[in-house]
Amino acid sequence: MNKTRVETLAVIESPAVAVIEDDEHAREAFLFQLETAGLKVASHPSAESFLDAPGWDRFDCIVADICLPKKNGLQLLAEIKQSAPFVSIVFITAHGDMSIGVQAMKDGAVDCLEKPIEGRALLEAIRRGTSLSRVKRSEHMRCVELKKRECTLTPREREVFALITAGLLNKQAGADLGSAEHTVKIHRGRVMKKMRANSLADLVRMAEILELHGTSKHGHS
């Protein structure tokens, strides 16, 4: 594949890609191909080497051989899902290992490409992985920020937050909490301010992201 053709395929803006491949020649070939396409690339000979490297969760996409020594691709995927679920992974597999690749995709891998790999297919898989990672990373950072704001709420404010975003009026929430409607209104205002919500609809969306569920004692939903 010539350089001009590769550059036309790389339609994503400078994604950071990690290549994990125990075969040195294959690893160098992937490194050259992806760097030629204008991608930022780092390479590792093993899953352990990659996971031990600082800042590995900053990559947009990981390209890894599914049959790595010691910790294999499925084990690597499990650790990534636990520590940084917003990082996407594309697996490479030799002929005969596709059943493992199918399992990897069921577990969340973006794709599993069988060797020998056509350059266009690899770049397209990386493009999809990068797009997915950036969306998931944005959502993750949003959730982290909202959890920080939620931690500033008092226990009573958190109860009010849950009830009003479940659809209760101030009077109904007050009945549930044994508080006056005016008191609930004050708590509600504080919740809006601390959560930096511009409207009730905004607050409801925040509750959904935080998976906050309020249940009324008086049958209100």
C-alpha positions in Angstrom: 0.0 0.0 0.0 1.5 3.3 -1.0 1.7 6.4 1.2 -0.8 8.4 -0.8 -3.5 5.7 -0.6 -2.9 5.2 3.2 -3.3 8.9 3.9 -6.7 9.0 2.1 -7.9 6.2 4.3 -6.9 7.8 7.5 -10.0 10.0 8.0 -9.7 10.4 11.7 -7.7 13.2 13.4 -4.5 12.0 14.8 -5.8 9.2 17.0 -3.5 7.6 19.5 -3.1 3.9 18.8 -1.3 1.2 20.8 -0.1 -2.0 19.0 0.4 -5.1 21.1 2.1 -7.9 19.2 4.6 -10.4 20.5 6.1 -11.1 17.0 8.7 -8.4 16.5 8.6 -8.3 12.7 4.8 -8.1 12.7 4.9 -5.4 15.3 7.3 -3.3 13.3 5.2 -3.7 10.2 2.0 -2.5 12.0 4.0 0.4 13.5 5.3 1.5 10.1 1.9 1.1 8.4 0.0 3.1 11.0 2.6 5.8 11.4 2.6 6.2 7.6 -1.1 6.8 7.9 -0.5 9.7 10.2 -1.5 8.0 13.4 0.2 8.4 16.8 1.4 4.9 17.6 3.1 3.1 20.5 4.0 -0.6 20.5 4.3 -3.3 23.1 5.4 -6.9 23.0 2.9 -8.1 25.6 -0.3 -7.2 27.4 1.7 -6.9 30.6 4.1 -4.4 29.1 1.2 -2.3 27.8 -0.8 -2.3 31.1 2.4 -1.4 33.1 3.0 1.6 30.9 1.8 4.9 32.5 -1.1 6.6 30.8 -2.2 3.5 28.8 -5.8 4.6 29.2 -5.2 7.7 27.1 -5.2 5.7 23.9 -8.1 6.0 21.5 -7.7 2.4 20.2 -5.7 -0.7 20.9 -4.7 -3.1 18.1 -3.7 -6.4 19.7 -3.0 -10.0 18.7 -5.6 -12.1 20.4 -3.2 -15.0 21.2 -0.6 -13.1 23.2 1.7 -15.0 25.6 0.9 -15.1 29.3 -2.1 -12.7 29.4 -4.1 -13.3 26.3 -6.4 -11.0 24.4 -9.6 -11.9 26.3 -7.8 -11.3 29.6 -6.5 -8.0 28.4 -10.0 -7.0 27.2 -11.4 -7.9 30.7 -8.9 -5.7 32.4 -9.5 -2.8 30.0 -13.3 -3.1 30.6 -12.8 -2.9 34.3 -10.2 -0.1 34.5 -11.0 2.0 31.4 -14.1 0.8 29.6 -14.0 3.8 27.2 -10.9 2.4 25.5 -11.6 0.4 22.3 -9.8 -2.6 21.2 -9.4 -4.3 17.7 -8.0 -7.8 17.7 -5.9 -9.6 15.2 -6.1 -13.3 14.9 -4.4 -16.1 12.9 -6.4 -18.5 10.8 -8.1 -21.0 13.1 -8.5 -18.7 16.1 -11.7 -17.0 14.9 -13.8 -18.6 17.5 -11.9 -16.7 20.2 -12.3 -13.6 18.1 -16.1 -14.0 18.1 -16.1 -14.4 21.8 -14.0 -11.2 22.0 -16.5 -9.2 20.0 -19.3 -10.5 22.2 -17.3 -9.2 25.2 -17.0 -5.8 23.6 -14.1 -5.8 21.1 -14.7 -3.5 18.1 -13.6 -6.1 15.6 -11.4 -9.1 15.1 -9.4 -9.2 11.8 -7.9 -12.4 10.4 -4.4 -12.4 9.1 -3.2 -11.4 6.6 -4.9 -8.1 7.2 -5.8 -5.7 4.4 -4.8 -2.2 5.3 -8.1 -0.6 4.5 -9.9 -3.0 6.9 -7.5 -2.2 9.7 -7.7 1.6 9.3 -11.5 1.4 9.1 -11.6 -0.7 12.3 -9.4 1.8 14.0 -11.6 4.7 12.8 -14.6 3.0 14.3 -12.8 2.2 17.5 -11.5 5.8 17.9 -15.0 7.3 17.3 -16.5 4.9 19.9 -13.7 5.6 22.4 -14.1 9.4 22.2 -17.8 9.2 22.7 -17.4 6.8 25.7 -14.6 8.9 27.2 -16.7 12.0 27.0 -19.6 10.2 28.7 -17.3 8.8 31.3 -15.8 12.2 32.1 -19.3 13.7 32.3 -20.3 11.0 34.8 -17.1 11.5 36.9 -17.9 15.3 37.1 -21.5 14.7 38.0 -20.5 12.3 40.8 -18.2 14.9 42.2 -21.1 17.4 42.3 -23.4 14.8 43.8 -20.9 14.3 46.6 -21.4 17.9 47.7 -25.1 17.3 48.4 -26.3 16.6 52.0 -28.2 13.4 52.6 -31.5 15.3 52.6 -30.6 17.1 49.4 -29.8 13.8 47.8 -33.3 12.5 48.8 -34.9 15.6 47.3 -32.8 15.2 44.1 -34.0 11.6 43.7 -37.7 12.4 44.4 -38.1 15.4 42.2 -36.3 13.8 39.3 -38.7 10.8 39.7 -41.5 13.2 38.9 -42.8 14.3 42.3 -43.9 17.8 42.9 -42.5 19.7 45.9 -45.6 19.0 47.9 -45.5 15.3 47.2 -41.8 15.1 48.0 -42.4 16.9 51.2 -45.1 14.4 52.2 -42.6 11.6 51.6 -39.9 13.3 53.6 -42.1 14.7 56.4 -41.1 18.2 55.4 -43.0 21.3 54.5 -43.3 22.2 50.8 -41.3 25.4 51.4 -38.5 23.4 52.9 -38.4 21.0 49.9 -38.3 24.0 47.6 -35.2 25.4 49.4 -33.5 22.0 49.2 -34.4 21.8 45.5 -32.9 25.1 44.8 -29.7 24.1 46.6 -29.6 20.8 44.5 -30.0 22.8 41.3 -27.2 25.1 42.3 -24.7 22.4 43.5 -25.4 20.2 40.4 -25.2 23.3 38.1 -28.5 22.4 36.5 -30.2 25.0 34.4 -33.6 23.4 34.5 -35.5 20.4 35.9 -35.0 18.6 32.6 -31.3 19.1 32.9 -31.5 17.7 36.5 -33.4 14.7 35.2 -30.8 13.9 32.6 -28.1 14.1 35.4 -30.1 11.7 37.5 -30.3 9.2 34.6 -26.5 9.4 34.1 -26.0 8.9 37.8 -28.6 6.1 37.8 -30.3 7.8 40.7 -33.8 6.4 41.4 -36.3 7.9 43.8 -39.2 5.9 45.1 -42.2 7.5 46.8 -43.7 6.2 50.0 -47.1 7.3 48.9 -47.4 5.6 45.5 -46.1 8.4 43.3 -43.8 7.4 40.5 
